[in-house]
Amino acid sequence: MDTVDKAIQTQINNIQKKTGMSLTELSAFIKKSGLSKHGEIRSMLMEKLGLGHGDANTLTHVVLKSDGASAAKGKSEDAVLDEIYSGAKAGFRPIHEKLMKEINKFGEFEIAPKKGYLSLRRKKQFAMIGPKTNTRFEVGINIKGLKKNARLNEQAAGSMCNYTVNLTEAKEVDAELIAWIKSAYEGAG
């Protein structure tokens, strides 16, 4: 079992403890709701079971077997990157390359390819990078307490990352952004 699988299993174990329900019971609860869309199920879990966004999102993926890791399983990192940066999103590859060139200077970390982005992890995820839409690249940064800044979009509690930064071109990968990511890297360690 790789580190990402262990982290997801730990998260599922914690969800079971929080809710007092087994994974089988949680799966039945979701199926009984009659909902089939990811976002609707996630919202229902947050409302009915009091789960945070990240826990509700992970549980939904596990039950629906729709997680990005499953979509990327068995593919090389290069094959996943070719899929992520294809079509209208191909122009974002230079942002990715510039980010990774800088992040690789920090030291060792794991790259967990997902369907539409890369998760960057040490003991825990410290960043997510990839195109959010056909016109916007997003860097998710998993750290608390960064000083307010117009570039930082603070995320709701329980989100996969505490902040996101939107980019449209490689020149926006600057020392300030790299310092935020490095702080998250150091805190994930």
C-alpha positions as CSV (number, residue, x, y, z in Angstrom):
1,M,0.0,0.0,0.0
2,D,1.6,3.3,-1.0
3,T,1.6,6.4,1.2
4,V,-1.5,7.9,-0.6
5,D,-3.5,4.7,-0.1
6,K,-2.5,4.7,3.6
7,A,-3.5,8.3,4.0
8,I,-6.9,7.7,2.4
9,Q,-7.4,4.6,4.6
10,T,-6.5,6.6,7.7
11,Q,-9.0,9.3,6.6
12,I,-11.7,6.7,6.1
13,N,-10.9,5.2,9.5
14,N,-11.3,8.6,11.1
15,I,-14.6,9.2,9.2
16,Q,-15.9,5.9,10.6
17,K,-14.9,6.9,14.1
18,K,-16.5,10.4,13.7
19,T,-19.8,9.0,12.4
20,G,-20.0,5.8,14.3
21,M,-20.7,4.0,11.0
22,S,-18.7,1.4,9.1
23,L,-17.8,2.0,5.5
24,T,-20.5,-0.5,4.5
25,E,-23.0,1.5,6.5
26,L,-21.8,4.8,5.1
27,S,-22.1,3.4,1.6
28,A,-25.6,2.2,2.3
29,F,-26.4,5.6,3.8
30,I,-25.3,7.3,0.5
31,K,-27.1,4.8,-1.7
32,K,-30.3,5.2,0.4
33,S,-30.2,9.0,-0.2
34,G,-31.0,8.5,-3.9
35,L,-28.3,11.0,-4.9
36,S,-25.9,10.2,-7.7
37,K,-23.9,13.4,-8.4
38,H,-20.7,13.8,-6.5
39,G,-21.4,17.4,-5.4
40,E,-24.8,16.6,-4.1
41,I,-23.6,13.6,-2.1
42,R,-20.7,15.6,-0.7
43,S,-23.1,18.4,0.4
44,M,-25.5,15.9,1.9
45,L,-22.7,14.2,3.9
46,M,-21.6,17.6,5.2
47,E,-25.1,18.5,6.2
48,K,-26.4,15.2,7.6
49,L,-23.2,13.8,9.1
50,G,-21.3,17.0,9.9
51,L,-18.3,16.0,7.9
52,G,-15.9,18.7,6.6
53,H,-15.5,19.2,2.9
54,G,-12.3,17.1,2.6
55,D,-13.8,14.1,4.5
56,A,-17.1,14.3,2.6
57,N,-15.2,14.6,-0.7
58,T,-13.0,11.6,0.0
59,L,-15.8,9.4,1.3
60,T,-17.9,10.2,-1.8
61,H,-15.0,9.3,-4.1
62,V,-14.4,6.0,-2.2
63,V,-18.0,5.0,-2.4
64,L,-18.5,6.0,-6.0
65,K,-15.0,4.7,-6.9
66,S,-14.4,8.0,-8.7
67,D,-11.2,9.3,-7.2
68,G,-8.5,10.8,-9.3
69,A,-6.0,8.2,-8.1
70,S,-8.1,5.4,-9.5
71,A,-8.3,7.3,-12.8
72,A,-4.5,7.7,-12.9
73,K,-3.7,4.2,-11.6
74,G,-1.4,2.2,-13.9
75,K,-0.3,5.2,-15.9
76,S,3.1,6.8,-15.8
77,E,3.5,10.3,-14.5
78,D,4.3,11.5,-18.1
79,A,1.1,9.8,-19.5
80,V,-1.0,11.5,-16.8
81,L,0.7,14.9,-17.5
82,D,0.1,14.4,-21.3
83,E,-3.6,13.9,-20.5
84,I,-3.8,16.8,-18.0
85,Y,-2.1,19.2,-20.4
86,S,-3.9,18.3,-23.6
87,G,-6.4,20.3,-25.8
88,A,-7.4,23.7,-24.4
89,K,-5.2,23.1,-21.3
90,A,-2.0,22.4,-23.2
91,G,-0.9,26.0,-22.8
92,F,-0.6,25.5,-19.0
93,R,2.3,23.0,-19.3
94,P,4.9,25.8,-19.0
95,I,3.4,26.9,-15.7
96,H,3.6,23.3,-14.5
97,E,7.2,22.9,-15.6
98,K,8.3,26.2,-13.9
99,L,6.5,25.2,-10.7
100,M,8.1,21.8,-10.6
101,K,11.5,23.1,-11.3
102,E,11.3,25.3,-8.2
103,I,9.5,22.8,-6.0
104,N,12.1,20.0,-6.8
105,K,14.7,22.2,-5.2
106,F,13.0,21.8,-1.7
107,G,14.0,18.2,-1.3
108,E,12.3,14.8,-1.4
109,F,8.5,14.5,-1.8
110,E,6.0,12.2,-3.4
111,I,4.1,13.1,-6.6
112,A,0.6,11.5,-6.6
113,P,-0.9,11.9,-10.1
114,K,-4.7,12.4,-10.1
115,K,-7.1,12.6,-13.0
116,G,-6.8,16.4,-13.5
117,Y,-3.9,17.5,-11.3
118,L,-0.9,16.4,-9.2
119,S,-0.9,16.0,-5.5
120,L,2.5,16.8,-3.9
121,R,3.0,15.0,-0.5
122,R,5.5,14.5,2.2
123,K,3.9,13.0,5.4
124,K,0.8,14.8,4.2
125,Q,-0.2,16.8,1.1
126,F,1.4,20.2,0.9
127,A,0.3,21.3,-2.6
128,M,-1.9,20.5,-5.5
129,I,-1.1,21.8,-9.0
130,G,-2.9,21.7,-12.3
131,P,-5.4,23.4,-14.6
132,K,-8.7,24.2,-12.9
133,T,-10.5,25.3,-16.1
134,N,-9.5,25.8,-19.7
135,T,-8.5,29.4,-18.8
136,R,-7.1,29.1,-15.2
137,F,-4.3,27.1,-13.5
138,E,-4.6,26.6,-9.8
139,V,-2.1,26.0,-7.1
140,G,-3.5,24.6,-3.9
141,I,-1.4,25.3,-0.8
142,N,-2.0,23.2,2.4
143,I,-0.8,25.4,5.3
144,K,-2.5,27.6,7.8
145,G,-1.9,31.1,8.9
146,L,-0.5,32.8,5.8
147,K,-0.7,36.6,5.9
148,K,-3.6,37.9,3.9
149,N,-2.7,38.7,0.3
150,A,-4.8,39.5,-2.7
151,R,-3.4,36.5,-4.6
152,L,-4.3,34.0,-1.8
153,N,-7.9,32.6,-2.0
154,E,-8.6,31.3,1.5
155,Q,-10.6,28.0,1.3
156,A,-13.4,26.8,3.6
157,A,-12.4,24.8,6.6
158,G,-12.1,21.1,5.7
159,S,-11.0,21.8,2.1
160,M,-8.2,19.8,0.5
161,C,-6.0,22.9,0.8
162,N,-6.2,26.0,2.9
163,Y,-5.4,28.4,0.1
164,T,-5.5,28.5,-3.7
165,V,-3.6,30.8,-6.1
166,N,-4.9,31.2,-9.6
167,L,-2.4,31.6,-12.5
168,T,-2.7,32.2,-16.2
169,E,0.9,32.3,-17.3
170,A,4.3,31.1,-16.2
171,K,5.7,34.5,-15.2
172,E,3.2,34.5,-12.3
173,V,5.3,31.7,-10.7
174,D,7.4,34.1,-8.6
175,A,9.4,34.1,-5.4
176,E,6.3,34.9,-3.3
177,L,4.3,31.9,-4.6
178,I,7.3,29.6,-4.2
179,A,7.9,30.8,-0.6
180,W,4.3,29.9,0.3
181,I,4.6,26.5,-1.2
182,K,8.0,26.0,0.5
183,S,6.4,26.9,3.9
184,A,3.7,24.2,3.2
185,Y,6.4,21.7,2.2
186,E,8.3,22.3,5.4
187,G,5.1,22.0,7.5
188,A,4.2,18.7,5.8
189,G,7.3,17.0,6.8
